[in-house]
Amino acid sequence: MPRDEARIVEELRSTFNRADIPNWVSAAVGILLLPELIGQPTARRLADETSQAVELIFEQGMAATVQARLG
């Protein structure tokens, strides 16, 4: 069972910006990953792919997004 840290959940919730999902996701990756990973290709790829998924969820809904991702 996940145990989300309330401080982090609140930070992510309070900074969410539907009009700028890529920047919000990049900031979230920065909050959740080790600082030394920020700016690395893996962190950028994670942010890019997550942004695309979040945008699809808002556009098409969760079920369609999962179906599209899983093929």
C-alpha positions, 0 to 999 in steps of 0.5 A: 500500500502506498504511503504518500507523504502529505507534504509532497502530495500537497505540493503537487496538488497546489502547483498543478496547471492544466494549461501547462502540463509539461512544466508541471510534470517536469517540476513533479519529476524534480520533486520526486527524483533524486536531485542528481537525476534532474536534467539527465536524459532519463529524467527528461524522458520520464517527464516527456512521456508522463506529460503525454500520458496526462494530456491524453487522460484529460483529452480522452479519459483514463480508459482510452489512455490505458488502452492506447498505451497497452495497445 
